[in-house]
Amino acid sequence: MSHNFGRKEFLKFLGLAGFSGTGVLSNWMSQDEKGNPYKKTQPQRFNMRGYAAPPLETVGVGIIGVGNRGSGAVRRLSRIEGVDIKAISDLEQERVEEAIDSISDTDHNPEGYWGDEEEWKKVCDRNDIDLIYICTPWEWHTPMAVFAMKHEKHAATEIPAAQTIEQCWELVETSEKTRRHCMMLENACYDFFEMVTLNMVRDGFFGEIMHGEGAYIHQLINHNFSKDNYSNMWRLHENLNRNGNLYPMHGLGPIAQAMDINCGDQMDYMVSMSSDDFMMREKAEELAEEDDFWEQYTHWDYRGNMNTSTIRTHRGRTIMLQHDVTSPRPYSRIHLLSGTRGIARKWPLPAKIATGHEDWLSDEEFGELEEKYTPEITKRVGELAQEVGGHGGMDTLMDWRMIDCLRNGLPLEMDVYDAAQWSAVIPLSERSVANKSETLDVPDFTGGAWKTNERRMDIELREGGTTKII
C-alpha cells in the first residue's frame, strides 16, 4: 500500500474533498460551528447514565481494526469468560489472518473481513454480534460507533471517540435514541495508582478536590515519522494543519472520575495555548535529505509541540491538561490531584502523596496508604490482568469490567457522556488556540442531568465482578 499522501488525498482524508484554500485546512469544526454557534446543550432523549442493558450471558464481539491496538485487544478479549469473538475486520488481509492465528489455541473461531473500505459494515450487520470493538485510525471512530449503534450493537471505541463537537453530539444522540452503550476505551482510568487515588478521594483523604493535572507527554516523533508504524502515515497526518490538544483523554479521564464530572460537577469553560512547532517540520526536512518520500511533508504546518489547556468546572475546580508527543522528555500523564487536605502526584515517578508542605510521605507511609486503598477490582483480578497484559494490565482490567457489566446487565462505568465530554476538549482547544486563547464554553452533553446523575466506576465491585479471566 502506497504511503504517498498529497494535498488532494489529505483533503479527502479529512472529509473535505471538493474544498480548497487555507481556511478549509484549519476548518476542524462542522459547517454550522463556524464562528460561535456550536451546540452548548439540549434536552435528553433518554439518560444513558446508569442505563442497564439486558444482560448477555455470552457477548458476541466484532473487532474492527487489528493494527497496533486491535491486535492486542483480540488476545485480551479471548481471555475473558463469556466473550465469543465472532468477526475480525481490517483493510489488510495479512493483519486479519495474523489476529485470527493469534487465538488459534482458544475456542474462538472468528470470521475474517478485509479488503474493501466498507467491509467492516458487514460485521455490524451480523445478528450474532452484541459489541463492536473499534481500533481504527481516529477518523473512523465516530462513524463506526454510530453505524454500530444504529445496527443494534453496543460500541466500544479507542480514543478519541470524536474529533468535532458535531461528532460528540452525534454519538450522544445516537446512543440515547438506540439505547445502545457507547464507551470510549480510556484505559488510564483503570491504572493501578489512579484507582488507588480515586478510592482515597471518595473516602475524603484529600478533602475537597480543588485542582487536577493530567497530560499525554510521550516522545513519538520517530514513530510518527516512520513508514512502518501507521498505515498510510495516518498518525502523522493527524498532526498536520492542526494545533491544539489532540489527545487529552489519558490525562483527563482519571481526573474527571475523581471530580465526578457528569455526575455532580461539569466542565464549564476552557482556554488553550500552544507553542510553535520547533521539531516536526525540521524532522521532515532532515529525513527528506536522505529520502524523497519525506519531501511532501516539508511544506505543511504542524501542531505546536506543547499544548496547555485549562478548564474550570461549575463547582469552581480547575483542570490543567498538556499534550506533547514530540519533545525528548520522559513519559508522563502527570495525574495530580490537589485537595484541601492533601495531594497525590504520579509523574515524575515514583508516585507520591503529601498532606502538608514539608515533604512527601515516606515510602513506608505511602505503602500503608496504598495497601489500605487498593480497590477490590485490583485485589480480585489485578494479578491476572497483569499476566494477560496491555499497558501493565490496565487494558485488561478495562476490557474485563466492560464485559462483566454487559454480562451482569449493569451500566457501563464510562458512558457516552464521558466519551463526548472528554473528546470535546480536542476541537475546543484547537479553536481556542486559533483565536489567541479564546475562552470557550464546554458543551453540557447531559442536558443538565449531571446535577443528579449518580457516579459509576464501581472499583469496589459492589455489583458484578462474577466474570473470570481464563
ROVOVO-918304 format. One line per field, with one value per residue (C-alpha): residue number from 0; residue in one letter; x, y, z. Coordinates in nm, 4 decimals. Layout:
BEGIN
k = [NUM; ...];
r = [A; ...];
x = [X; ...];
y = [Y; ...];
z = [Z; ...];
END
This chain:
BEGIN
k = [0; 1; 2; 3; 4; 5; 6; 7; 8; 9; 10; 11; 12; 13; 14; 15; 16; 17; 18; 19; 20; 21; 22; 23; 24; 25; 26; 27; 28; 29; 30; 31; 32; 33; 34; 35; 36; 37; 38; 39; 40; 41; 42; 43; 44; 45; 46; 47; 48; 49; 50; 51; 52; 53; 54; 55; 56; 57; 58; 59; 60; 61; 62; 63; 64; 65; 66; 67; 68; 69; 70; 71; 72; 73; 74; 75; 76; 77; 78; 79; 80; 81; 82; 83; 84; 85; 86; 87; 88; 89; 90; 91; 92; 93; 94; 95; 96; 97; 98; 99; 100; 101; 102; 103; 104; 105; 106; 107; 108; 109; 110; 111; 112; 113; 114; 115; 116; 117; 118; 119; 120; 121; 122; 123; 124; 125; 126; 127; 128; 129; 130; 131; 132; 133; 134; 135; 136; 137; 138; 139; 140; 141; 142; 143; 144; 145; 146; 147; 148; 149; 150; 151; 152; 153; 154; 155; 156; 157; 158; 159; 160; 161; 162; 163; 164; 165; 166; 167; 168; 169; 170; 171; 172; 173; 174; 175; 176; 177; 178; 179; 180; 181; 182; 183; 184; 185; 186; 187; 188; 189; 190; 191; 192; 193; 194; 195; 196; 197; 198; 199; 200; 201; 202; 203; 204; 205; 206; 207; 208; 209; 210; 211; 212; 213; 214; 215; 216; 217; 218; 219; 220; 221; 222; 223; 224; 225; 226; 227; 228; 229; 230; 231; 232; 233; 234; 235; 236; 237; 238; 239; 240; 241; 242; 243; 244; 245; 246; 247; 248; 249; 250; 251; 252; 253; 254; 255; 256; 257; 258; 259; 260; 261; 262; 263; 264; 265; 266; 267; 268; 269; 270; 271; 272; 273; 274; 275; 276; 277; 278; 279; 280; 281; 282; 283; 284; 285; 286; 287; 288; 289; 290; 291; 292; 293; 294; 295; 296; 297; 298; 299; 300; 301; 302; 303; 304; 305; 306; 307; 308; 309; 310; 311; 312; 313; 314; 315; 316; 317; 318; 319; 320; 321; 322; 323; 324; 325; 326; 327; 328; 329; 330; 331; 332; 333; 334; 335; 336; 337; 338; 339; 340; 341; 342; 343; 344; 345; 346; 347; 348; 349; 350; 351; 352; 353; 354; 355; 356; 357; 358; 359; 360; 361; 362; 363; 364; 365; 366; 367; 368; 369; 370; 371; 372; 373; 374; 375; 376; 377; 378; 379; 380; 381; 382; 383; 384; 385; 386; 387; 388; 389; 390; 391; 392; 393; 394; 395; 396; 397; 398; 399; 400; 401; 402; 403; 404; 405; 406; 407; 408; 409; 410; 411; 412; 413; 414; 415; 416; 417; 418; 419; 420; 421; 422; 423; 424; 425; 426; 427; 428; 429; 430; 431; 432; 433; 434; 435; 436; 437; 438; 439; 440; 441; 442; 443; 444; 445; 446; 447; 448; 449; 450; 451; 452; 453; 454; 455; 456; 457; 458; 459; 460; 461; 462; 463; 464; 465; 466; 467; 468; 469];
r = [M; S; H; N; F; G; R; K; E; F; L; K; F; L; G; L; A; G; F; S; G; T; G; V; L; S; N; W; M; S; Q; D; E; K; G; N; P; Y; K; K; T; Q; P; Q; R; F; N; M; R; G; Y; A; A; P; P; L; E; T; V; G; V; G; I; I; G; V; G; N; R; G; S; G; A; V; R; R; L; S; R; I; E; G; V; D; I; K; A; I; S; D; L; E; Q; E; R; V; E; E; A; I; D; S; I; S; D; T; D; H; N; P; E; G; Y; W; G; D; E; E; E; W; K; K; V; C; D; R; N; D; I; D; L; I; Y; I; C; T; P; W; E; W; H; T; P; M; A; V; F; A; M; K; H; E; K; H; A; A; T; E; I; P; A; A; Q; T; I; E; Q; C; W; E; L; V; E; T; S; E; K; T; R; R; H; C; M; M; L; E; N; A; C; Y; D; F; F; E; M; V; T; L; N; M; V; R; D; G; F; F; G; E; I; M; H; G; E; G; A; Y; I; H; Q; L; I; N; H; N; F; S; K; D; N; Y; S; N; M; W; R; L; H; E; N; L; N; R; N; G; N; L; Y; P; M; H; G; L; G; P; I; A; Q; A; M; D; I; N; C; G; D; Q; M; D; Y; M; V; S; M; S; S; D; D; F; M; M; R; E; K; A; E; E; L; A; E; E; D; D; F; W; E; Q; Y; T; H; W; D; Y; R; G; N; M; N; T; S; T; I; R; T; H; R; G; R; T; I; M; L; Q; H; D; V; T; S; P; R; P; Y; S; R; I; H; L; L; S; G; T; R; G; I; A; R; K; W; P; L; P; A; K; I; A; T; G; H; E; D; W; L; S; D; E; E; F; G; E; L; E; E; K; Y; T; P; E; I; T; K; R; V; G; E; L; A; Q; E; V; G; G; H; G; G; M; D; T; L; M; D; W; R; M; I; D; C; L; R; N; G; L; P; L; E; M; D; V; Y; D; A; A; Q; W; S; A; V; I; P; L; S; E; R; S; V; A; N; K; S; E; T; L; D; V; P; D; F; T; G; G; A; W; K; T; N; E; R; R; M; D; I; E; L; R; E; G; G; T; T; K; I; I];
x = [0.0000; 0.1459; 0.2457; 0.2387; -0.0165; -0.0515; -0.2734; -0.5730; -0.5515; -0.5118; -0.8335; -1.0120; -0.8744; -1.0332; -1.3620; -1.3114; -1.2642; -1.4030; -1.2945; -0.9779; -0.7971; -0.6079; -0.9243; -1.0536; -0.7403; -0.7967; -1.1697; -1.1758; -1.5338; -1.8520; -2.0095; -2.2558; -1.9877; -1.8028; -1.7876; -1.9547; -2.2867; -2.1819; -2.4462; -2.3994; -2.6708; -3.0067; -3.2754; -3.2007; -3.3999; -3.3099; -3.0498; -2.7855; -2.6093; -2.6847; -2.8686; -2.8501; -2.8996; -3.0413; -2.7736; -2.5778; -2.4542; -2.2326; -2.1103; -2.0614; -1.7799; -1.6766; -1.3366; -1.2654; -0.9018; -0.6197; -0.3114; -0.1128; -0.4051; -0.6533; -0.4185; -0.3675; -0.7409; -0.8036; -0.5741; -0.7082; -1.0747; -1.0080; -0.9074; -1.2310; -1.5105; -1.8312; -1.6700; -1.7188; -1.5107; -1.7267; -1.5569; -1.2337; -1.2045; -0.9201; -0.8254; -0.5245; -0.5817; -0.2483; -0.3412; -0.6757; -0.5152; -0.2447; -0.5083; -0.7116; -0.3979; -0.3025; -0.6060; -0.5977; -0.5267; -0.8586; -1.2220; -1.2751; -1.3299; -1.3847; -1.4647; -1.2298; -1.3293; -1.0796; -1.0011; -1.2845; -1.3253; -1.6919; -1.6239; -1.6491; -2.0179; -2.0821; -1.9572; -2.2113; -2.4867; -2.4409; -2.7135; -2.4771; -2.2747; -2.3556; -2.0477; -1.8391; -1.4846; -1.3200; -0.9404; -0.9000; -0.7420; -0.9158; -1.1242; -1.3283; -1.4151; -1.7331; -1.8832; -1.8178; -1.9599; -2.2701; -2.3214; -2.2808; -2.5382; -2.7841; -2.7463; -2.8378; -2.4835; -2.3074; -1.9960; -1.6565; -1.4118; -1.0475; -0.9665; -1.0615; -1.4296; -1.4858; -1.2896; -1.5567; -1.8375; -2.0808; -1.9453; -1.9722; -2.3406; -2.3916; -2.2614; -2.4806; -2.7945; -2.7443; -2.6789; -2.9859; -3.2065; -3.0941; -3.0311; -2.7024; -2.3904; -2.1075; -1.7906; -1.4580; -1.1777; -0.9906; -0.7576; -0.5841; -0.8933; -0.8041; -0.4367; -0.3481; -0.2379; -0.5203; -0.7720; -0.5982; -0.6237; -0.9865; -1.0603; -0.8806; -1.0775; -1.4062; -1.3034; -1.2231; -0.8494; -0.7568; -1.0503; -1.2285; -1.0529; -0.9723; -0.7384; -0.6196; -0.3465; -0.3156; -0.1122; -0.0044; 0.3685; 0.5171; 0.8006; 0.6540; 0.8314; 1.0245; 0.7096; 0.5108; 0.7877; 0.8110; 0.6709; 0.6136; 0.4175; 0.0906; -0.0917; -0.0702; 0.1059; -0.2317; -0.0975; 0.1444; -0.1359; -0.3327; -0.0557; -0.0754; -0.2505; -0.3977; -0.2985; -0.4362; -0.4582; -0.5189; -0.5133; -0.6422; -0.8212; -0.5358; -0.4710; -0.8277; -1.0169; -0.8900; -0.9154; -1.2755; -1.3586; -1.2094; -1.4060; -1.7336; -1.7590; -2.1021; -2.2325; -2.2066; -1.9861; -1.9416; -1.6843; -1.7879; -1.5329; -1.1748; -0.8813; -0.5886; -0.2449; 0.0176; 0.3842; 0.5155; 0.6442; 1.0176; 1.0722; 0.8307; 0.8951; 1.2644; 1.2365; 1.0651; 1.3372; 1.6081; 1.4518; 1.3907; 1.7652; 1.8005; 1.4627; 1.2488; 0.9355; 0.9541; 0.9665; 0.5853; 0.5907; 0.8293; 0.5645; 0.2935; 0.2223; 0.2469; 0.0792; 0.2656; 0.4961; 0.3451; -0.0194; -0.1515; -0.5253; -0.7040; -1.0626; -1.2851; -1.5783; -1.9171; -1.8095; -1.5063; -1.2371; -0.9629; -0.8004; -0.4721; -0.4005; -0.0865; -0.0112; 0.3373; 0.4290; 0.7451; 0.9898; 1.2682; 1.1063; 1.0281; 0.6747; 0.4175; 0.0430; 0.1135; -0.2020; -0.2061; -0.4976; -0.4813; -0.7296; -0.7862; -0.6106; -0.3515; -0.2127; -0.1261; 0.1095; 0.2115; 0.4642; 0.7577; 0.7861; 0.7802; 0.4270; 0.3978; 0.1395; 0.1625; -0.0552; 0.1407; 0.4101; 0.7022; 0.7628; 0.6100; 0.5111; 0.7788; 0.7863; 0.6556; 0.3632; 0.2906; 0.2887; 0.0436; -0.1961; -0.1603; -0.2461; -0.5431; -0.6927; -0.6207; -0.9703; -1.1464; -1.1132; -0.7338; -0.7405; -0.9676; -0.8321; -0.5294; -0.2678; -0.4398; -0.4776; -0.1047; -0.0415; -0.2624; -0.1013; -0.1828; -0.0019; 0.0808; -0.2669; -0.4880; -0.6123; -0.7251; -0.8942; -1.0861; -1.1931; -1.2799; -1.5001; -1.6799; -1.7622; -1.8528; -2.1027; -2.2578; -2.2896; -2.4448; -2.6781; -2.5023; -2.4441; -2.1016; -1.8577; -1.7697; -2.0630; -2.1359; -2.1395; -1.7844; -1.6823; -1.8302; -1.7149; -1.3553; -1.3305; -1.4768; -1.1543; -0.9881; -1.1919; -1.2370; -0.8613; -0.7997; -1.0498; -0.9109; -0.5534; -0.6595; -0.8183; -0.5435; -0.6575; -1.0240; -1.2325; -1.4898; -1.7894; -1.7753; -2.0998; -2.3134; -2.3855; -2.6002; -2.8685; -2.8335; -2.8587; -2.5053; -2.6617; -2.8463; -2.6604; -2.5076; -2.1401; -2.0278; -1.6746; -1.7532; -1.3934; -1.5068; -1.7177; -2.0314; -2.2143; -2.0995; -1.7429; -1.8533; -1.6711; -1.3477; -1.0214; -0.9272];
y = [0.0000; 0.3370; 0.5853; 0.8895; 1.1374; 1.4623; 1.7654; 1.6165; 1.2933; 1.4876; 1.6787; 1.3538; 1.2044; 1.4901; 1.4538; 1.7908; 1.6829; 1.9413; 2.2352; 2.4361; 2.7267; 2.7667; 2.8345; 2.4846; 2.3214; 2.4837; 2.4074; 2.1414; 2.2356; 2.1274; 2.3692; 2.5166; 2.5599; 2.8364; 3.1444; 3.0733; 2.8878; 2.5321; 2.3476; 2.4000; 2.1684; 2.0134; 1.8141; 1.4456; 1.1975; 0.9303; 0.9368; 0.6749; 0.7459; 0.4463; 0.2664; -0.1109; -0.3004; -0.6540; -0.8971; -1.1008; -1.4386; -1.4552; -1.1343; -1.1738; -0.9393; -0.7973; -0.6273; -0.3649; -0.2706; -0.5028; -0.2870; -0.1569; -0.1568; -0.4017; -0.6990; -0.6744; -0.6366; -0.9650; -1.1529; -0.9824; -1.0347; -1.4006; -1.4499; -1.3141; -1.5524; -1.5127; -1.3485; -1.5031; -1.3261; -1.3689; -1.1459; -0.9551; -0.6872; -0.4814; -0.3355; -0.5676; -0.9415; -1.0259; -0.8472; -1.0244; -1.3629; -1.2892; -1.1832; -1.4982; -1.7106; -1.5431; -1.7015; -2.0341; -2.2106; -2.0885; -2.1801; -1.8652; -1.9105; -1.5637; -1.4957; -1.2564; -0.9497; -0.7439; -0.5529; -0.3114; 0.0084; -0.0825; -0.4410; -0.3559; -0.2773; -0.6467; -0.7128; -0.4660; -0.6285; -0.9695; -1.0884; -1.2820; -0.9794; -0.7659; -0.5439; -0.3692; -0.3009; -0.0261; 0.0108; 0.2029; 0.5370; 0.8244; 0.9448; 0.6222; 0.6133; 0.8210; 0.6884; 0.3278; 0.3734; 0.5472; 0.2800; 0.0049; 0.1573; 0.2110; -0.1601; -0.2520; -0.3104; -0.1634; 0.0304; 0.0464; 0.2748; 0.3531; 0.7129; 0.9727; 0.8896; 1.2086; 1.4998; 1.7670; 1.8996; 1.7822; 1.4272; 1.4405; 1.5277; 1.2586; 0.9939; 1.1198; 1.1463; 0.8023; 0.6318; 0.7931; 0.7086; 0.3467; 0.2789; 0.1197; 0.1805; 0.3859; 0.3575; 0.5210; 0.2815; 0.5058; 0.2558; 0.5082; 0.5103; 0.1503; 0.2047; 0.0938; 0.4175; 0.6104; 0.3730; 0.3962; 0.7751; 0.7569; 0.5429; 0.7951; 1.0846; 0.9077; 0.8379; 1.2060; 1.1578; 1.4615; 1.6708; 1.8666; 1.8309; 2.1788; 2.1144; 1.8358; 1.7998; 1.5459; 1.5062; 1.2971; 1.3572; 1.0807; 1.1203; 0.9667; 1.1718; 0.8743; 0.6595; 0.9244; 0.9780; 0.6087; 0.4336; 0.1150; 0.2080; 0.3527; 0.2567; 0.5333; 0.7547; 0.8314; 0.9302; 1.1824; 1.3262; 1.3991; 1.6434; 1.8403; 2.1771; 2.1222; 2.2924; 2.2019; 1.9142; 1.6227; 1.3513; 1.4776; 1.1661; 0.9776; 1.2661; 1.3903; 1.0650; 0.9803; 1.3464; 1.3624; 1.0455; 1.1904; 1.5146; 1.3372; 1.5109; 1.4338; 1.3178; 1.6039; 1.8509; 1.9587; 2.1371; 2.4998; 2.6723; 2.6353; 2.8113; 2.6674; 2.7756; 2.6025; 2.6629; 2.6807; 2.3695; 2.3534; 1.9895; 1.8234; 2.0180; 2.0088; 1.6298; 1.6120; 1.8267; 1.6123; 1.2915; 1.4453; 1.4925; 1.1131; 1.0057; 1.1995; 1.0438; 1.2897; 1.5968; 1.6108; 1.6678; 1.9651; 2.2185; 2.1575; 2.3444; 2.1147; 2.1389; 2.3175; 2.0835; 2.1656; 2.2483; 2.3582; 2.3794; 2.4903; 2.4006; 2.5436; 2.3413; 2.4597; 2.3865; 2.6119; 2.3487; 2.3739; 2.1161; 2.1664; 1.9402; 1.9157; 1.7427; 1.6883; 1.3865; 1.5363; 1.6590; 1.4414; 1.4046; 1.1031; 0.9706; 1.1408; 1.1654; 1.3754; 1.2579; 1.5201; 1.5641; 1.8578; 1.8832; 2.0834; 1.8169; 1.6647; 1.5945; 1.2953; 1.3036; 1.0076; 1.1506; 1.2033; 0.8565; 0.7348; 0.8299; 1.0496; 1.1585; 1.4528; 1.6024; 1.9235; 2.1498; 1.9990; 1.6920; 1.3931; 1.0982; 0.8357; 0.5160; 0.3294; 0.5694; 0.5610; 0.1815; 0.1707; 0.4035; 0.2106; -0.1139; 0.0426; 0.1985; -0.0692; -0.1336; -0.4664; -0.4790; -0.4835; -0.7387; -0.9713; -0.9581; -0.7258; -1.0003; -1.1914; -0.8689; -0.8057; -1.1581; -1.1061; -0.7661; -0.4473; -0.1448; -0.3323; -0.4815; -0.1727; -0.2590; -0.5995; -0.4543; -0.2132; -0.4856; -0.7266; -0.4792; -0.3757; -0.7384; -0.8089; -0.5209; -0.6383; -0.9947; -0.8834; -0.6270; -0.3369; 0.0170; 0.0652; 0.2589; 0.5027; 0.6114; 0.8184; 1.1429; 1.0750; 0.9918; 1.3171; 1.5434; 1.4214; 1.4242; 1.7760; 1.9162; 1.8427; 2.0758; 2.3343; 2.3512; 2.3901; 2.6715; 2.8455; 2.8245; 2.9595; 3.2625; 3.3730; 3.1537; 3.2442; 3.1326; 2.8764; 2.7219; 2.3434; 2.1828; 2.0002; 1.6723; 1.5515; 1.8173; 1.9220; 1.5675; 1.5956; 1.7673; 1.4498; 1.1669; 0.9027; 0.8180; 0.4942; 0.3463; 0.0784; -0.0105; -0.1863; -0.4272; -0.3814; -0.5174; -0.7796; -0.8996; -1.2528; -1.2861; -1.4845; -1.4243; -1.7571];
z = [0.0000; -0.1010; 0.1681; -0.0628; 0.0612; -0.1315; -0.0767; -0.2603; -0.0624; 0.2607; 0.1940; 0.1177; 0.4407; 0.6353; 0.4521; 0.2823; -0.0787; -0.3146; -0.0981; -0.1305; 0.0278; 0.3521; 0.5501; 0.4840; 0.6210; 0.9592; 0.9495; 1.2194; 1.3093; 1.1358; 0.8909; 1.1413; 1.4069; 1.2212; 1.4359; 1.7676; 1.7480; 1.8301; 2.0265; 2.4022; 2.5348; 2.4532; 2.6363; 2.6725; 2.4693; 2.7263; 3.0035; 2.9265; 3.2561; 3.4717; 3.1915; 3.2276; 2.9037; 2.9238; 3.0482; 2.7951; 2.9161; 2.6096; 2.4453; 2.0720; 1.9703; 1.6349; 1.6268; 1.3609; 1.3117; 1.4172; 1.3882; 1.6848; 1.9301; 1.7842; 1.7736; 2.1487; 2.2060; 2.0238; 2.2593; 2.5729; 2.4899; 2.4089; 2.7747; 2.9244; 3.0210; 2.8249; 2.5210; 2.1782; 1.9135; 1.6049; 1.3483; 1.2865; 1.0192; 0.8769; 0.5402; 0.5238; 0.4884; 0.6497; 0.9706; 0.9942; 0.9401; 1.1986; 1.4517; 1.3943; 1.4183; 1.7485; 1.9180; 1.7338; 2.0634; 2.2091; 2.1450; 1.9379; 1.5658; 1.4170; 1.0543; 0.8759; 0.6753; 0.4762; 0.1590; 0.0939; 0.2991; 0.3533; 0.4589; 0.8289; 0.7857; 0.7255; 1.0782; 1.2184; 1.0109; 1.1745; 1.4095; 1.6376; 1.7482; 2.0529; 2.0783; 1.8125; 1.9356; 1.7260; 1.6967; 1.3715; 1.2754; 1.4513; 1.1569; 1.1643; 1.5346; 1.5258; 1.2006; 1.3019; 1.6523; 1.5154; 1.2494; 1.5095; 1.7443; 1.4607; 1.3862; 1.7445; 1.8680; 2.1678; 2.0638; 2.2317; 2.0572; 2.1009; 2.1850; 2.0788; 2.0366; 1.8345; 1.6904; 1.6413; 1.8586; 1.5926; 1.6211; 2.0006; 1.9728; 1.7087; 1.9483; 2.2327; 2.0215; 1.8650; 2.1990; 2.3560; 2.0580; 2.0186; 2.3893; 2.2994; 2.5034; 2.3564; 2.5618; 2.4898; 2.5801; 2.8247; 2.9852; 3.2131; 3.4367; 3.5252; 3.6000; 3.9492; 4.1185; 3.9535; 4.1112; 4.4493; 4.4415; 4.3253; 4.6306; 4.8508; 4.7012; 4.7678; 5.1260; 5.1793; 5.2369; 5.0264; 5.1465; 4.8744; 4.5388; 4.4073; 4.1161; 3.8894; 3.6297; 3.3510; 3.0365; 2.7457; 2.7215; 2.5123; 2.2633; 1.9479; 1.6824; 1.5453; 1.5477; 1.3640; 1.1087; 1.0257; 0.7200; 0.9167; 1.2299; 1.0992; 0.7810; 0.5206; 0.7752; 0.9338; 1.2754; 1.1264; 0.9162; 1.2323; 1.3252; 1.0002; 0.9940; 1.3381; 1.6600; 1.9993; 2.2443; 2.0088; 2.2774; 2.6142; 2.7396; 2.9108; 3.1454; 3.1694; 3.2267; 3.5773; 3.6843; 3.5594; 3.7524; 4.0711; 4.0262; 3.9436; 3.6065; 3.4537; 3.7925; 4.0394; 3.8557; 3.4958; 3.2836; 3.2404; 3.0158; 2.8950; 2.7313; 2.5387; 2.4168; 2.2018; 2.1430; 1.7898; 1.6187; 1.6741; 1.5780; 1.3357; 1.0156; 1.0984; 1.1252; 0.7859; 0.6279; 0.7831; 0.6508; 0.3067; 0.2616; 0.2530; 0.1108; -0.1398; 0.0105; 0.3006; 0.0745; 0.0723; 0.4492; 0.4467; 0.3402; 0.5990; 0.9186; 1.2208; 1.5596; 1.8360; 2.0218; 2.3621; 2.4230; 2.7610; 2.8227; 3.1396; 3.2296; 3.5027; 3.6351; 3.7568; 4.1151; 4.0785; 4.0335; 3.7739; 3.5464; 3.3616; 3.0626; 2.8499; 2.5215; 2.3790; 2.1675; 2.0214; 2.2850; 2.4311; 2.7729; 2.9918; 2.9583; 3.1799; 3.2328; 3.5475; 3.7315; 4.0029; 4.2417; 4.4827; 4.7681; 5.0838; 5.2947; 5.0655; 4.7223; 4.5029; 4.2061; 3.9927; 3.7471; 3.7519; 3.9014; 4.1707; 4.2676; 4.5755; 4.8332; 5.0726; 5.3445; 5.4009; 5.2593; 5.4485; 5.2324; 5.0628; 5.2794; 5.3377; 5.1351; 5.4399; 5.4873; 5.1149; 5.1169; 5.4073; 5.2255; 4.9016; 5.0804; 5.2585; 4.9462; 4.6866; 4.5482; 4.5223; 4.1426; 4.1791; 4.4597; 4.2678; 3.9117; 3.9152; 3.9150; 3.6360; 3.4379; 3.4646; 3.3410; 3.0347; 2.9804; 2.7979; 2.9416; 3.2592; 3.2923; 3.2818; 2.9315; 3.0532; 3.3623; 3.1391; 2.8956; 3.1754; 3.3596; 3.0408; 2.9594; 3.3224; 3.3188; 2.9917; 3.1215; 3.4507; 3.2976; 3.4704; 3.3426; 3.1866; 3.4000; 3.1222; 2.9089; 2.6001; 2.8001; 2.9179; 2.5612; 2.4316; 2.7156; 2.7201; 2.3388; 2.3129; 2.4568; 2.1216; 1.8959; 2.1700; 2.2269; 1.8531; 1.8292; 2.1370; 2.0068; 1.6670; 1.8363; 2.0755; 2.3642; 2.3356; 2.6330; 2.5196; 2.6918; 2.7181; 2.5982; 2.8521; 2.6780; 2.9701; 2.9211; 3.2845; 3.4200; 3.5652; 3.8652; 3.9703; 3.7944; 4.0193; 3.9835; 3.8234; 3.8263; 4.0837; 4.1652; 4.4846; 4.2750; 4.4803; 4.1771; 3.9313; 3.9387; 3.8527; 3.5206; 3.5127; 3.3313; 3.1746];
END
